[in-house]
């Protein structure tokens, strides 16, 4: 028995020592190469109010354009199981916050059309996807945490019942184009009738049941979800699935596909149907232990 115990101790040490040495070496390498960061750059900024959305299962209509038998059809609704809480900004990034990033030379100026009377309490608008990404990188450096744009799925999870359903509600096997035309006409008419032109102060549009403020007001929000076109066969199986990651989904009262450089959605930029009134953003806090490493690798150009 004593010999067996000694053998187990030797085996444990033979495994543990190389593991510890590897972790120490990896940590030193990461520190020397700048792959990990924790300390804020400059004077640390206070983190904004956030909402912690508890894990749950929820129904999500998949983003993208779907076609069957040559006709546009509604995307499928899937059940998404979220196993970890989501930390997301309660409010959209304000014009004042974005202006600070501009003042430090880390963000391009917003669209001149959008100059609110009170930037401290008005959402930033007139910013492109690229601008929002630049802000997320700057804000991460200034807080010492990792902040990223959400996916469309994450916004759906956080927004709850306020998240839009883009469904036309037409039988996917129907070959009558008039039904789709009428359904699309009603949908676009309803979207135009509810539009407000100017961004409103924080809290103007209320909160969802999760506590997320102002979602689906009049400032659409950039996501990292790429535009997608899916073709189905007669049985509903996927024939082709093509994504365009220079065009991203901005979500608000409805989804809009916009080129990454677009700041004024009313000027076009691949928006489908009624364009958003304004486009801005809010960020998600990535609390995973390896999030800093992933962010630095992405900044170095690796597709993660």
Buried (B, 14 or more C-beta within 10 A) or exposed (E): EEEEEEEEEEEEEEEEEEEEEEEEEEEEEBEEEEBBBEEBBEEEBEBBEBBBBEEEEBEBBBBBBBBBEEBBBBBBEEEBEBEEEBBBBBBBBBBBBBBBBBEEEBBBEBBEEBEBEEBEBBBBBBBBBBBBBBBBBBBBBBBBBBBBBBBBBBBBBBBBEBBBEBEBEBEBEBEEEEBBEEBBEEBBEEBEEEEEEEBBBBEBBEBBEBBBBBBBBBBBBBBBBBBBBBBBEEEEEEEEEEEEEEBBBBBBBBBBBBBBEBBBBBEEBBBBBBBBBBBBBBBBBBEEEEBBBBBBBBEEEEEE
